[in-house]
C-alpha cells in the first residue's frame, strides 16, 4: 500500500492520545485553530454548563458568573466574544443557589442577595439569570421585601477575543480595552471582528476603563426588574442557528411509557442534536452534525455519518445533507486514494496504533445511503449520490489490493477487526444499493463479502478455555492481537437490506453467541455501559479514551446488535446501565465517561475532557430507545417490519412523531413485547410480527 495522503494523517484533537512511540497529537479548538496542549491537559469541562446552538456556545460554571477563568465565556464560530460578566448588587455578588440547563441552548442561574433589607434576617432579593448560546442574557431581580428598595446594579464585562483553541491551550492573551458604544461596550483587536455588548434598558453609567455598566434600580415591594444583555460581533446579524426553526431536519419524536426516564432522555437527545447542527457554508441548505462541544464544533466525517444513520427514524434530511456535504470532500483523480473521504486519525487505545476515520467514513457512506433509501430518502436524491457511493466501493477494491481483507493505510498492513466488519457491511449494502438502481457489480460485491466471511472466521478467532474471542486485529505476519474491547460490538452491526431483513454478519451463530456472552460479561459491561477495553486487559484505564472508558455509541451498537441477534438479556443489561448513567448526567450523555464498575450508592464518574453534548452520543441515546421496537423499513417497497424485543426491557413504550417514507410513523410496544403500529403513511404495508391498531 502507498503512504496515505496528508488528508488521512491528521490527529483528531479530541480523541487522539499519546502512544508509546508517537508524539502527543496537538488539539485544536472549536472549528480550528492551533493548540499547544495534549488532550490530557485540556481544561476540565465536566462541571461546566455548556449551552449550544452552533455556531454559538456559552460555557459557564454553576454559579453563573463569567469570571474569565478557564473556558468560561460566550463564543461565536469558535471565538470568545465575552470572557467576563460579573454581577454585583448593592456592592455584593449574589449568593449562588442553583445552576442548571433549561434546554440545549439555555441555562438558568438563581441566587439571592442578602443584607439589603435591615428589617429582615432573610434574603429578600432573588436574582435569576438566563443565558443562551445565541449571546443573550436576561437578569431579573425579584423582591420579597415589604417596602421599596433602591439597589445599585453593576455588571463588569471583558473579553480577549481569543479563539477557543488558544483559550484551551492557555494562550488566550490579555483582556482588551473597551470603549463605550451605544447602550453598552465594544472591544476590538487587529485580528478579529469587534465584539459588542448592548444593554436594555441602557445603563445610567458606563465606564470603559473598568468595563463597567451601572444601573440604579428602583425595586417595588414584591416587584421585579429586568436587564437584558446581548452579545454579538459588530457588523454581523444574529443569524438563526441551523437546528432551529420550522425546517429543522429532525422530527420532534416523543417517547412515553413505563420507564420514567425515557421521555426526558429522548427529548434531551433530540434537543442536543438540533443544537449541534451546522450548515455547509457553500451550500446552506445542507445540514450536518458537528462532533461535539466544546472541543469539536466542526465536522468529523465518520461520526457525522454514524450520527445521521442513527437518526434515520427522525427523517432522512440530516442524512441527505451529511452525505452531500461529505461527497464534496471525496478525493478525485486516479490515484490509490481516489474515492476516499478524508478524515483524521483516532486513538485506538494502548494496544493498537491510531486508526483512520477516513477509512471508516468511506465505508459508512454507501451504508448510510442504502439505509436512508430504505427509510424513505427520495429516489432522485439517492440517485444523485449513487456515483459517490460507487467511488467509495471502488476505493475499497483498490485499497484491498485484490485481497480478501482491507488493511489500514500506510506501512504495516494491520488488519483491524472492526474495519473488516465495516468493509463487509459496505460490500453487502453497496451491492443492495447497486441492485436497487439497476447498476452492475452487486453480485461481485456479495461474492467478495462471502470470501471475507469465510476468511475472517478462519483467521480472526482466538480459541481459549472460556469459549474464545474475536481478535482485535491481525498483523501482516499473521499475529493476532488478542485484547478484548467494545469495538467488537461492530461485528453485530450488519446493516439493513430490503424487505426488512438484516445482512449476515462475519461470525457464525455459535461465535455470535460467545460474543454476546463477552459483551454482557463483567469485563466489558461496567454496569453503566460497555467499556472500550475489558477491565482484565493489560493497559486498562477507566478514563482511557479507548482504553477503558464507556462510550455511548459503542454501547448502542452493542444493544441494537444483541437485540437483533436474539440476545436480549445482555442487550437489556447494557441498555439499563446507560439509561441509569444518563439520569446521573441530567439526560445529556457525554461522549465518554469512566468505566469503573457500578456499585450501590455510586454514580458514574465524568471524564474531564469529554464533549458534552456529543452528537454521536445523543444519536446513540435514540438508537438505544428505538432498539426495543426493532423497526425495519423498506420504503422503496412500501413495507415495514417490526422485530421488537420480546422481553420489553423498558416496559410499555409508545414512540410517536417518527418519520418513515415521508410520513409520520408511530408504534407502541406492549409489556409483553408485542408491537402495534399506530400511525403510518398511506400505502405502507406491514410485515411480520406486527399488529395494526
DRENPA-719158 format. One record per residue (C-alpha): residue in one letter; residue number from 1; z, x, y. Coordinates in steps of 0.1 Angstrom, whole numbers. Example, Ala and Ser with C-alpha at 12.3 -4.5 7.8 and 13.67 -1.06 7.14 Angstrom:
2
['a'; 1; [78; 123; -45]];
['s'; 2; [71; 137; -11]];
END
This chain:
693
['x'; 1; [0; 0; 0]];
['x'; 2; [-7; 13; 35]];
['x'; 3; [21; 15; 60]];
['x'; 4; [30; -18; 77]];
['x'; 5; [17; -24; 111]];
['x'; 6; [41; -19; 140]];
['x'; 7; [44; -57; 143]];
['x'; 8; [63; -58; 110]];
['x'; 9; [87; -30; 115]];
['x'; 10; [108; -41; 145]];
['x'; 11; [145; -46; 139]];
['x'; 12; [158; -81; 140]];
['x'; 13; [185; -79; 167]];
['x'; 14; [208; -105; 152]];
['x'; 15; [207; -97; 115]];
['x'; 16; [198; -61; 111]];
['x'; 17; [228; -39; 104]];
['x'; 18; [232; -1; 98]];
['x'; 19; [223; 11; 63]];
['x'; 20; [233; 43; 47]];
['x'; 21; [202; 63; 56]];
['x'; 22; [189; 44; 86]];
['x'; 23; [199; 45; 123]];
['x'; 24; [215; 13; 135]];
['x'; 25; [189; -11; 149]];
['x'; 26; [193; -19; 186]];
['x'; 27; [199; -55; 196]];
['x'; 28; [180; -74; 222]];
['x'; 29; [195; -102; 243]];
['x'; 30; [182; -136; 249]];
['x'; 31; [144; -137; 248]];
['x'; 32; [140; -99; 250]];
['x'; 33; [154; -70; 269]];
['x'; 34; [168; -37; 257]];
['x'; 35; [204; -33; 245]];
['x'; 36; [224; -3; 235]];
['x'; 37; [249; -17; 210]];
['x'; 38; [245; -23; 173]];
['x'; 39; [254; -58; 161]];
['x'; 40; [288; -48; 150]];
['x'; 41; [297; -40; 187]];
['x'; 42; [283; -72; 203]];
['x'; 43; [308; -91; 224]];
['x'; 44; [326; -117; 203]];
['x'; 45; [314; -153; 209]];
['x'; 46; [332; -172; 181]];
['x'; 47; [358; -186; 205]];
['x'; 48; [333; -195; 233]];
['x'; 49; [320; -229; 241]];
['x'; 50; [282; -224; 242]];
['x'; 51; [262; -252; 259]];
['x'; 52; [225; -251; 250]];
['x'; 53; [194; -267; 265]];
['x'; 54; [168; -240; 263]];
['x'; 55; [158; -221; 284]];
['x'; 56; [193; -228; 298]];
['x'; 57; [227; -216; 285]];
['x'; 58; [262; -220; 297]];
['x'; 59; [288; -198; 279]];
['x'; 60; [325; -205; 287]];
['x'; 61; [359; -198; 274]];
['x'; 62; [381; -228; 265]];
['x'; 63; [400; -226; 298]];
['x'; 64; [368; -234; 317]];
['x'; 65; [370; -207; 344]];
['x'; 66; [340; -184; 346]];
['x'; 67; [357; -150; 351]];
['x'; 68; [327; -126; 349]];
['x'; 69; [341; -111; 317]];
['x'; 70; [321; -107; 286]];
['x'; 71; [292; -131; 282]];
['x'; 72; [306; -159; 304]];
['x'; 73; [281; -174; 327]];
['x'; 74; [252; -197; 333]];
['x'; 75; [219; -184; 321]];
['x'; 76; [183; -194; 326]];
['x'; 77; [155; -179; 305]];
['x'; 78; [178; -150; 294]];
['x'; 79; [191; -141; 329]];
['x'; 80; [226; -148; 342]];
['x'; 81; [224; -168; 373]];
['x'; 82; [262; -172; 377]];
['x'; 83; [289; -150; 362]];
['x'; 84; [319; -162; 381]];
['x'; 85; [330; -197; 390]];
['x'; 86; [368; -197; 396]];
['x'; 87; [385; -229; 408]];
['x'; 88; [417; -228; 428]];
['x'; 89; [435; -259; 441]];
['x'; 90; [464; -256; 466]];
['x'; 91; [462; -218; 460]];
['x'; 92; [466; -221; 422]];
['x'; 93; [443; -221; 393]];
['x'; 94; [446; -253; 372]];
['x'; 95; [467; -250; 341]];
['x'; 96; [441; -253; 313]];
['x'; 97; [448; -280; 287]];
['x'; 98; [416; -285; 268]];
['x'; 99; [381; -274; 265]];
['x'; 100; [356; -290; 241]];
['x'; 101; [319; -297; 237]];
['x'; 102; [307; -332; 245]];
['x'; 103; [272; -325; 232]];
['x'; 104; [249; -296; 225]];
['x'; 105; [243; -291; 262]];
['x'; 106; [276; -302; 279]];
['x'; 107; [312; -291; 278]];
['x'; 108; [343; -307; 293]];
['x'; 109; [374; -288; 305]];
['x'; 110; [406; -305; 315]];
['x'; 111; [436; -290; 333]];
['x'; 112; [464; -300; 356]];
['x'; 113; [477; -288; 390]];
['x'; 114; [515; -285; 392]];
['x'; 115; [538; -284; 422]];
['x'; 116; [516; -302; 446]];
['x'; 117; [540; -332; 450]];
['x'; 118; [576; -322; 456]];
['x'; 119; [588; -357; 447]];
['x'; 120; [576; -355; 411]];
['x'; 121; [586; -328; 385]];
['x'; 122; [554; -337; 365]];
['x'; 123; [518; -328; 372]];
['x'; 124; [502; -354; 394]];
['x'; 125; [467; -340; 397]];
['x'; 126; [443; -338; 367]];
['x'; 127; [412; -316; 371]];
['x'; 128; [382; -324; 350]];
['x'; 129; [352; -301; 349]];
['x'; 130; [319; -310; 331]];
['x'; 131; [295; -281; 328]];
['x'; 132; [259; -283; 315]];
['x'; 133; [234; -258; 302]];
['x'; 134; [210; -270; 328]];
['x'; 135; [231; -254; 355]];
['x'; 136; [252; -282; 368]];
['x'; 137; [290; -286; 371]];
['x'; 138; [310; -316; 382]];
['x'; 139; [346; -310; 394]];
['x'; 140; [367; -342; 396]];
['x'; 141; [403; -344; 408]];
['x'; 142; [423; -374; 397]];
['x'; 143; [456; -382; 414]];
['x'; 144; [485; -400; 398]];
['x'; 145; [506; -395; 429]];
['x'; 146; [521; -424; 447]];
['x'; 147; [511; -411; 481]];
['x'; 148; [480; -395; 495]];
['x'; 149; [476; -357; 490]];
['x'; 150; [457; -332; 511]];
['x'; 151; [446; -303; 489]];
['x'; 152; [426; -272; 497]];
['x'; 153; [400; -266; 470]];
['x'; 154; [383; -232; 467]];
['x'; 155; [356; -221; 443]];
['x'; 156; [348; -184; 441]];
['x'; 157; [313; -176; 429]];
['x'; 158; [295; -144; 419]];
['x'; 159; [266; -131; 399]];
['x'; 160; [249; -99; 388]];
['x'; 161; [215; -115; 379]];
['x'; 162; [216; -94; 347]];
['x'; 163; [196; -101; 316]];
['x'; 164; [216; -113; 286]];
['x'; 165; [208; -81; 267]];
['x'; 166; [223; -60; 294]];
['x'; 167; [254; -82; 296]];
['x'; 168; [258; -79; 258]];
['x'; 169; [255; -41; 259]];
['x'; 170; [280; -37; 287]];
['x'; 171; [253; -26; 312]];
['x'; 172; [252; -57; 335]];
['x'; 173; [257; -38; 367]];
['x'; 174; [278; -47; 397]];
['x'; 175; [281; -81; 413]];
['x'; 176; [256; -87; 441]];
['x'; 177; [263; -95; 477]];
['x'; 178; [260; -132; 486]];
['x'; 179; [246; -149; 517]];
['x'; 180; [253; -184; 529]];
['x'; 181; [223; -206; 521]];
['x'; 182; [222; -243; 528]];
['x'; 183; [253; -260; 513]];
['x'; 184; [261; -230; 492]];
['x'; 185; [254; -194; 485]];
['x'; 186; [224; -172; 475]];
['x'; 187; [221; -139; 457]];
['x'; 188; [190; -117; 454]];
['x'; 189; [180; -84; 438]];
['x'; 190; [148; -64; 437]];
['x'; 191; [141; -73; 401]];
['x'; 192; [148; -110; 397]];
['x'; 193; [143; -143; 414]];
['x'; 194; [172; -151; 437]];
['x'; 195; [199; -174; 424]];
['x'; 196; [212; -203; 445]];
['x'; 197; [244; -225; 441]];
['x'; 198; [244; -256; 462]];
['x'; 199; [273; -280; 466]];
['x'; 200; [277; -317; 473]];
['x'; 201; [295; -326; 494]];
['x'; 202; [289; -295; 515]];
['x'; 203; [320; -273; 519]];
['x'; 204; [338; -271; 552]];
['x'; 205; [338; -233; 549]];
['x'; 206; [315; -208; 532]];
['x'; 207; [325; -171; 532]];
['x'; 208; [296; -149; 519]];
['x'; 209; [316; -117; 517]];
['x'; 210; [341; -133; 493]];
['x'; 211; [316; -156; 476]];
['x'; 212; [339; -185; 486]];
['x'; 213; [333; -222; 491]];
['x'; 214; [362; -242; 505]];
['x'; 215; [370; -279; 510]];
['x'; 216; [399; -298; 524]];
['x'; 217; [402; -327; 500]];
['x'; 218; [420; -359; 510]];
['x'; 219; [430; -374; 477]];
['x'; 220; [443; -410; 480]];
['x'; 221; [471; -422; 459]];
['x'; 222; [458; -430; 424]];
['x'; 223; [423; -419; 436]];
['x'; 224; [397; -394; 427]];
['x'; 225; [374; -369; 444]];
['x'; 226; [343; -352; 430]];
['x'; 227; [324; -320; 439]];
['x'; 228; [291; -312; 423]];
['x'; 229; [277; -277; 420]];
['x'; 230; [241; -270; 410]];
['x'; 231; [229; -235; 399]];
['x'; 232; [192; -227; 400]];
['x'; 233; [166; -200; 405]];
['x'; 234; [153; -201; 441]];
['x'; 235; [117; -212; 442]];
['x'; 236; [117; -230; 409]];
['x'; 237; [123; -266; 400]];
['x'; 238; [148; -279; 374]];
['x'; 239; [123; -283; 346]];
['x'; 240; [135; -306; 318]];
['x'; 241; [145; -289; 285]];
['x'; 242; [118; -291; 258]];
['x'; 243; [140; -311; 234]];
['x'; 244; [150; -338; 259]];
['x'; 245; [131; -369; 268]];
['x'; 246; [112; -397; 252]];
['x'; 247; [88; -374; 235]];
['x'; 248; [113; -353; 216]];
['x'; 249; [98; -343; 183]];
['x'; 250; [127; -352; 160]];
['x'; 251; [136; -388; 153]];
['x'; 252; [172; -398; 161]];
['x'; 253; [181; -404; 125]];
['x'; 254; [216; -416; 116]];
['x'; 255; [238; -413; 85]];
['x'; 256; [266; -438; 77]];
['x'; 257; [287; -443; 46]];
['x'; 258; [318; -434; 28]];
['x'; 259; [322; -398; 38]];
['x'; 260; [339; -398; 72]];
['x'; 261; [325; -365; 84]];
['x'; 262; [288; -371; 76]];
['x'; 263; [278; -393; 106]];
['x'; 264; [290; -369; 132]];
['x'; 265; [278; -338; 114]];
['x'; 266; [243; -352; 111]];
['x'; 267; [243; -362; 148]];
['x'; 268; [255; -328; 158]];
['x'; 269; [229; -311; 137]];
['x'; 270; [201; -331; 154]];
['x'; 271; [216; -326; 188]];
['x'; 272; [217; -288; 183]];
['x'; 273; [182; -287; 170]];
['x'; 274; [169; -306; 201]];
['x'; 275; [188; -282; 223]];
['x'; 276; [172; -251; 207]];
['x'; 277; [136; -262; 211]];
['x'; 278; [112; -241; 232]];
['x'; 279; [76; -247; 244]];
['x'; 280; [48; -223; 238]];
['x'; 281; [42; -213; 275]];
['x'; 282; [4; -212; 270]];
['x'; 283; [4; -245; 250]];
['x'; 284; [33; -265; 264]];
['x'; 285; [27; -295; 241]];
['x'; 286; [36; -272; 211]];
['x'; 287; [73; -270; 205]];
['x'; 288; [91; -246; 181]];
['x'; 289; [128; -239; 174]];
['x'; 290; [145; -208; 188]];
['x'; 291; [166; -189; 163]];
['x'; 292; [200; -195; 179]];
['x'; 293; [223; -190; 208]];
['x'; 294; [234; -168; 224]];
['x'; 295; [217; -138; 209]];
['x'; 296; [184; -151; 196]];
['x'; 297; [170; -176; 221]];
['x'; 298; [134; -167; 211]];
['x'; 299; [110; -173; 182]];
['x'; 300; [119; -159; 148]];
['x'; 301; [89; -168; 127]];
['x'; 302; [104; -171; 92]];
['x'; 303; [135; -190; 104]];
['x'; 304; [113; -213; 127]];
['x'; 305; [92; -223; 97]];
['x'; 306; [122; -228; 75]];
['x'; 307; [138; -249; 102]];
['x'; 308; [107; -270; 106]];
['x'; 309; [104; -275; 69]];
['x'; 310; [140; -288; 65]];
['x'; 311; [134; -312; 94]];
['x'; 312; [103; -329; 80]];
['x'; 313; [123; -361; 72]];
['x'; 314; [127; -364; 110]];
['x'; 315; [89; -363; 116]];
['x'; 316; [61; -338; 115]];
['x'; 317; [57; -330; 152]];
['x'; 318; [80; -300; 151]];
['x'; 319; [63; -286; 120]];
['x'; 320; [29; -290; 137]];
['x'; 321; [40; -273; 169]];
['x'; 322; [56; -245; 150]];
['x'; 323; [26; -240; 128]];
['x'; 324; [2; -239; 157]];
['x'; 325; [24; -215; 176]];
['x'; 326; [26; -191; 147]];
['x'; 327; [-11; -195; 139]];
['x'; 328; [-18; -179; 173]];
['x'; 329; [2; -148; 162]];
['x'; 330; [-16; -143; 129]];
['x'; 331; [-32; -109; 126]];
['x'; 332; [-70; -109; 125]];
['x'; 333; [-96; -83; 115]];
['x'; 334; [-105; -69; 81]];
['x'; 335; [-76; -45; 76]];
['x'; 336; [-49; -48; 50]];
['x'; 337; [-26; -67; 74]];
['x'; 338; [-53; -93; 82]];
['x'; 339; [-38; -128; 78]];
['x'; 340; [-2; -116; 81]];
['x'; 341; [21; -135; 105]];
['x'; 342; [42; -107; 121]];
['x'; 343; [79; -107; 120]];
['x'; 344; [109; -83; 124]];
['x'; 345; [128; -66; 97]];
['x'; 346; [160; -82; 85]];
['x'; 347; [191; -66; 70]];
['x'; 348; [193; -73; 32]];
['x'; 349; [228; -62; 25]];
['x'; 350; [243; -30; 12]];
['x'; 351; [221; -26; -19]];
['x'; 352; [185; -30; -5]];
['x'; 353; [165; -18; 25]];
['x'; 354; [157; -43; 52]];
['x'; 355; [132; -69; 43]];
['x'; 356; [101; -80; 62]];
['x'; 357; [105; -115; 77]];
['x'; 358; [67; -113; 84]];
['x'; 359; [61; -114; 47]];
['x'; 360; [84; -144; 44]];
['x'; 361; [67; -162; 73]];
['x'; 362; [32; -156; 59]];
['x'; 363; [42; -171; 25]];
['x'; 364; [60; -200; 41]];
['x'; 365; [31; -211; 64]];
['x'; 366; [9; -227; 36]];
['x'; 367; [41; -242; 21]];
['x'; 368; [51; -259; 53]];
['x'; 369; [15; -271; 59]];
['x'; 370; [12; -286; 24]];
['x'; 371; [46; -303; 26]];
['x'; 372; [41; -316; 61]];
['x'; 373; [9; -333; 49]];
['x'; 374; [30; -349; 21]];
['x'; 375; [54; -362; 48]];
['x'; 376; [26; -376; 70]];
['x'; 377; [11; -348; 91]];
['x'; 378; [-22; -364; 102]];
['x'; 379; [-53; -352; 84]];
['x'; 380; [-71; -338; 114]];
['x'; 381; [-41; -316; 123]];
['x'; 382; [-38; -304; 87]];
['x'; 383; [-75; -296; 86]];
['x'; 384; [-73; -277; 119]];
['x'; 385; [-45; -254; 104]];
['x'; 386; [-61; -251; 70]];
['x'; 387; [-81; -219; 78]];
['x'; 388; [-48; -202; 89]];
['x'; 389; [-32; -211; 56]];
['x'; 390; [-62; -197; 37]];
['x'; 391; [-59; -164; 56]];
['x'; 392; [-23; -163; 46]];
['x'; 393; [-33; -167; 9]];
['x'; 394; [-60; -140; 13]];
['x'; 395; [-33; -117; 27]];
['x'; 396; [-12; -124; -4]];
['x'; 397; [-41; -114; -26]];
['x'; 398; [-47; -82; -7]];
['x'; 399; [-10; -73; -4]];
['x'; 400; [-6; -78; -41]];
['x'; 401; [-32; -52; -47]];
['x'; 402; [-47; -72; -75]];
['x'; 403; [-15; -71; -95]];
['x'; 404; [8; -99; -105]];
['x'; 405; [37; -90; -82]];
['x'; 406; [40; -89; -44]];
['x'; 407; [56; -56; -32]];
['x'; 408; [73; -50; 1]];
['x'; 409; [52; -34; 28]];
['x'; 410; [55; 3; 32]];
['x'; 411; [63; 31; 7]];
['x'; 412; [83; 25; -24]];
['x'; 413; [67; -7; -36]];
['x'; 414; [101; -25; -40]];
['x'; 415; [97; -59; -57]];
['x'; 416; [123; -84; -44]];
['x'; 417; [133; -114; -64]];
['x'; 418; [131; -139; -36]];
['x'; 419; [98; -125; -24]];
['x'; 420; [83; -133; -58]];
['x'; 421; [97; -168; -56]];
['x'; 422; [82; -173; -21]];
['x'; 423; [48; -159; -33]];
['x'; 424; [49; -182; -64]];
['x'; 425; [56; -213; -43]];
['x'; 426; [29; -203; -18]];
['x'; 427; [4; -200; -45]];
['x'; 428; [11; -234; -61]];
['x'; 429; [14; -253; -29]];
['x'; 430; [-15; -234; -14]];
['x'; 431; [-36; -245; -44]];
['x'; 432; [-24; -281; -39]];
['x'; 433; [-35; -278; -2]];
['x'; 434; [-69; -265; -11]];
['x'; 435; [-74; -292; -37]];
['x'; 436; [-64; -319; -12]];
['x'; 437; [-92; -308; 12]];
['x'; 438; [-119; -300; -14]];
['x'; 439; [-117; -263; -10]];
['x'; 440; [-123; -239; -38]];
['x'; 441; [-97; -215; -51]];
['x'; 442; [-70; -238; -63]];
['x'; 443; [-73; -230; -100]];
['x'; 444; [-73; -193; -94]];
['x'; 445; [-41; -195; -75]];
['x'; 446; [-25; -217; -102]];
['x'; 447; [-36; -191; -128]];
['x'; 448; [-21; -163; -108]];
['x'; 449; [12; -182; -104]];
['x'; 450; [12; -187; -142]];
['x'; 451; [8; -150; -147]];
['x'; 452; [36; -143; -122]];
['x'; 453; [59; -167; -140]];
['x'; 454; [53; -150; -173]];
['x'; 455; [58; -115; -159]];
['x'; 456; [89; -125; -139]];
['x'; 457; [106; -140; -170]];
['x'; 458; [99; -108; -189]];
['x'; 459; [107; -82; -161]];
['x'; 460; [134; -97; -138]];
['x'; 461; [161; -109; -161]];
['x'; 462; [192; -88; -169]];
['x'; 463; [209; -98; -202]];
['x'; 464; [247; -94; -204]];
['x'; 465; [277; -109; -222]];
['x'; 466; [281; -136; -195]];
['x'; 467; [246; -150; -202]];
['x'; 468; [226; -128; -179]];
['x'; 469; [214; -129; -143]];
['x'; 470; [182; -125; -123]];
['x'; 471; [177; -91; -109]];
['x'; 472; [179; -89; -71]];
['x'; 473; [149; -65; -71]];
['x'; 474; [128; -42; -93]];
['x'; 475; [119; -7; -81]];
['x'; 476; [84; 8; -86]];
['x'; 477; [96; 28; -116]];
['x'; 478; [109; -4; -133]];
['x'; 479; [146; 0; -125]];
['x'; 480; [164; -33; -119]];
['x'; 481; [188; -38; -90]];
['x'; 482; [215; -59; -107]];
['x'; 483; [237; -72; -78]];
['x'; 484; [242; -110; -76]];
['x'; 485; [237; -127; -43]];
['x'; 486; [229; -160; -27]];
['x'; 487; [193; -151; -23]];
['x'; 488; [189; -160; -60]];
['x'; 489; [191; -197; -48]];
['x'; 490; [154; -193; -36]];
['x'; 491; [144; -193; -73]];
['x'; 492; [153; -231; -73]];
['x'; 493; [133; -239; -42]];
['x'; 494; [99; -246; -59]];
['x'; 495; [82; -269; -34]];
['x'; 496; [68; -304; -33]];
['x'; 497; [35; -312; -49]];
['x'; 498; [15; -345; -50]];
['x'; 499; [29; -377; -65]];
['x'; 500; [65; -368; -57]];
['x'; 501; [66; -340; -83]];
['x'; 502; [81; -306; -78]];
['x'; 503; [63; -274; -86]];
['x'; 504; [75; -254; -116]];
['x'; 505; [99; -225; -110]];
['x'; 506; [99; -189; -120]];
['x'; 507; [127; -194; -145]];
['x'; 508; [126; -215; -177]];
['x'; 509; [151; -242; -185]];
['x'; 510; [177; -220; -202]];
['x'; 511; [178; -194; -175]];
['x'; 512; [178; -221; -148]];
['x'; 513; [210; -234; -164]];
['x'; 514; [225; -200; -164]];
['x'; 515; [216; -195; -127]];
['x'; 516; [232; -228; -119]];
['x'; 517; [264; -216; -136]];
['x'; 518; [263; -184; -115]];
['x'; 519; [257; -203; -82]];
['x'; 520; [286; -226; -90]];
['x'; 521; [309; -199; -102]];
['x'; 522; [338; -183; -82]];
['x'; 523; [319; -151; -75]];
['x'; 524; [293; -169; -53]];
['x'; 525; [309; -202; -44]];
['x'; 526; [336; -194; -18]];
['x'; 527; [348; -230; -16]];
['x'; 528; [332; -231; 19]];
['x'; 529; [297; -224; 7]];
['x'; 530; [275; -198; -10]];
['x'; 531; [283; -162; -5]];
['x'; 532; [253; -139; 4]];
['x'; 533; [267; -114; -21]];
['x'; 534; [290; -120; -50]];
['x'; 535; [327; -113; -45]];
['x'; 536; [328; -90; -75]];
['x'; 537; [298; -69; -64]];
['x'; 538; [301; -33; -50]];
['x'; 539; [298; -34; -13]];
['x'; 540; [311; -70; -9]];
['x'; 541; [323; -77; 26]];
['x'; 542; [333; -113; 35]];
['x'; 543; [319; -106; 70]];
['x'; 544; [287; -88; 58]];
['x'; 545; [256; -104; 73]];
['x'; 546; [240; -105; 39]];
['x'; 547; [268; -86; 21]];
['x'; 548; [292; -115; 15]];
['x'; 549; [292; -139; 45]];
['x'; 550; [284; -175; 38]];
['x'; 551; [250; -186; 52]];
['x'; 552; [244; -223; 56]];
['x'; 553; [207; -220; 49]];
['x'; 554; [210; -204; 15]];
['x'; 555; [238; -229; 6]];
['x'; 556; [215; -258; 15]];
['x'; 557; [187; -243; -5]];
['x'; 558; [210; -239; -35]];
['x'; 559; [224; -275; -32]];
['x'; 560; [189; -291; -30]];
['x'; 561; [176; -269; -58]];
['x'; 562; [206; -275; -81]];
['x'; 563; [204; -313; -74]];
['x'; 564; [167; -314; -82]];
['x'; 565; [172; -294; -114]];
['x'; 566; [199; -318; -125]];
['x'; 567; [230; -296; -120]];
['x'; 568; [249; -320; -98]];
['x'; 569; [284; -307; -105]];
['x'; 570; [275; -273; -90]];
['x'; 571; [255; -289; -62]];
['x'; 572; [283; -312; -53]];
['x'; 573; [309; -285; -51]];
['x'; 574; [288; -264; -27]];
['x'; 575; [280; -295; -7]];
['x'; 576; [316; -305; -3]];
['x'; 577; [325; -269; 7]];
['x'; 578; [300; -267; 35]];
['x'; 579; [310; -301; 48]];
['x'; 580; [346; -290; 49]];
['x'; 581; [337; -259; 67]];
['x'; 582; [316; -278; 92]];
['x'; 583; [346; -300; 100]];
['x'; 584; [366; -270; 109]];
['x'; 585; [337; -258; 131]];
['x'; 586; [336; -291; 150]];
['x'; 587; [304; -301; 132]];
['x'; 588; [284; -272; 147]];
['x'; 589; [277; -250; 116]];
['x'; 590; [274; -213; 126]];
['x'; 591; [246; -190; 115]];
['x'; 592; [272; -174; 91]];
['x'; 593; [309; -173; 86]];
['x'; 594; [333; -153; 64]];
['x'; 595; [330; -156; 26]];
['x'; 596; [368; -154; 20]];
['x'; 597; [379; -177; -9]];
['x'; 598; [390; -211; 2]];
['x'; 599; [428; -218; -2]];
['x'; 600; [450; -247; 6]];
['x'; 601; [460; -249; 42]];
['x'; 602; [434; -224; 53]];
['x'; 603; [403; -227; 74]];
['x'; 604; [370; -207; 72]];
['x'; 605; [370; -176; 94]];
['x'; 606; [343; -174; 120]];
['x'; 607; [320; -144; 123]];
['x'; 608; [324; -129; 157]];
['x'; 609; [287; -122; 162]];
['x'; 610; [272; -153; 146]];
['x'; 611; [249; -175; 166]];
['x'; 612; [264; -210; 171]];
['x'; 613; [243; -231; 173]];
['x'; 614; [217; -217; 150]];
['x'; 615; [185; -237; 143]];
['x'; 616; [183; -228; 106]];
['x'; 617; [220; -238; 101]];
['x'; 618; [216; -271; 119]];
['x'; 619; [185; -279; 98]];
['x'; 620; [204; -268; 67]];
['x'; 621; [230; -295; 76]];
['x'; 622; [203; -321; 75]];
['x'; 623; [190; -307; 42]];
['x'; 624; [224; -309; 26]];
['x'; 625; [229; -345; 35]];
['x'; 626; [194; -356; 25]];
['x'; 627; [198; -338; -9]];
['x'; 628; [217; -368; -21]];
['x'; 629; [187; -391; -15]];
['x'; 630; [161; -368; -31]];
['x'; 631; [132; -382; -10]];
['x'; 632; [98; -370; -24]];
['x'; 633; [69; -384; -4]];
['x'; 634; [32; -382; -7]];
['x'; 635; [18; -397; 25]];
['x'; 636; [-17; -388; 15]];
['x'; 637; [-14; -411; -14]];
['x'; 638; [7; -436; 4]];
['x'; 639; [36; -432; -21]];
['x'; 640; [72; -421; -20]];
['x'; 641; [96; -415; -49]];
['x'; 642; [134; -411; -48]];
['x'; 643; [154; -389; -71]];
['x'; 644; [189; -394; -59]];
['x'; 645; [220; -375; -71]];
['x'; 646; [234; -399; -96]];
['x'; 647; [269; -386; -90]];
['x'; 648; [267; -397; -53]];
['x'; 649; [290; -369; -41]];
['x'; 650; [290; -384; -5]];
['x'; 651; [297; -418; -19]];
['x'; 652; [276; -446; -5]];
['x'; 653; [252; -432; 21]];
['x'; 654; [228; -450; 44]];
['x'; 655; [201; -430; 61]];
['x'; 656; [182; -447; 89]];
['x'; 657; [158; -435; 116]];
['x'; 658; [139; -411; 93]];
['x'; 659; [102; -407; 97]];
['x'; 660; [76; -409; 69]];
['x'; 661; [38; -412; 72]];
['x'; 662; [41; -421; 109]];
['x'; 663; [66; -449; 104]];
['x'; 664; [104; -454; 104]];
['x'; 665; [120; -449; 70]];
['x'; 666; [155; -458; 58]];
['x'; 667; [172; -455; 24]];
['x'; 668; [206; -463; 10]];
['x'; 669; [223; -446; -19]];
['x'; 670; [250; -466; -37]];
['x'; 671; [282; -452; -51]];
['x'; 672; [266; -454; -85]];
['x'; 673; [237; -431; -74]];
['x'; 674; [211; -459; -71]];
['x'; 675; [186; -457; -43]];
['x'; 676; [172; -486; -23]];
['x'; 677; [145; -482; 3]];
['x'; 678; [155; -505; 33]];
['x'; 679; [126; -497; 57]];
['x'; 680; [92; -482; 52]];
['x'; 681; [57; -483; 67]];
['x'; 682; [33; -509; 57]];
['x'; 683; [13; -500; 26]];
['x'; 684; [37; -474; 13]];
['x'; 685; [41; -477; -24]];
['x'; 686; [74; -470; -41]];
['x'; 687; [77; -446; -70]];
['x'; 688; [101; -443; -99]];
['x'; 689; [139; -445; -97]];
['x'; 690; [139; -468; -66]];
['x'; 691; [146; -504; -59]];
['x'; 692; [133; -524; -30]];
['x'; 693; [157; -541; -6]];
END
